[in-house]
């Protein structure tokens, strides 16, 4: 596995919509493994193809055990062509982004979502997610559509550098 170079705000690829993946193969499985390695090295909980300059609809997510202080087990996902098919509730929380290091802002997101995708064995997935897992998945799907978390911030006064907010309160994806 390898740590890949991240793409940062200002790179036009972050504003482009990623293309649908027709079939999962070994090269895509290797890419997903490298994306996990890159995400962990950067201390994030999610990473989408455009964040490493790959304009394909793939995202990886890893929410550590007890991340929301609720005793939940760790969750690791590989999502190919993810799509939100149901969303309800609304919750605001601070988010950060590996492509916009050092910055955070309060972002409203659906509280719970149902997502359909394909796994790395070309099997359909249907995932019900809430709390940080739902937030991370929504953040990564936004990346696949050329949307950054700063675009979702409603109160621009909440945008600040991480030192001003407790880092434990920020989901970085």
C-alpha positions, 0 to 999 in steps of 0.5 A: 500500500502507498500514501497518495498525494492529497489535492488541496482547495484551489485545485479545479478537480475538487470542483468537478463531478466524478465519473461513475465506475462501471466495474470494480477490478483489482486496480480499483481494490488497490486504489481503495487500499491506498486511499485507506492508507492515505486517510489514516496517515492524514488522520481523517475519517473519510477520503474521496477520489477527487481528493487524490486527483482520481475523478471516479466515484469512490470513497472510503470511510473509517469511523473508529470505535467509540468515536461518538462516545456511544460505545459503537464499534469501528466502521470501515467502508469502501463505497463505489458509486454511493448515492443517498436514497433517504435522509431525515433530520438535521444536525449542525456540527463542525467539520474539517477536510483533508483538502482544506487543512487547518480550517473548520466550520459548522455544517448542517447535515442530515442526521440519518441517511440510507445510502446505496453503493457497490462494494469492492466485490461488485455487490450492492450495498445498502447502509443505514448511517447516523451520527458521525458515520452519516456526516462522513458519508455525506461529506465524501459524496459531496466531494464526488459532486464537486462540493466542499464543506465550506459551500455547506456552511450557513453561518460563515462566522463559524469558519475558523482555524482549528486552534480556535475550536477543540479538535476533538469536536471536528470530523475531518473527512 
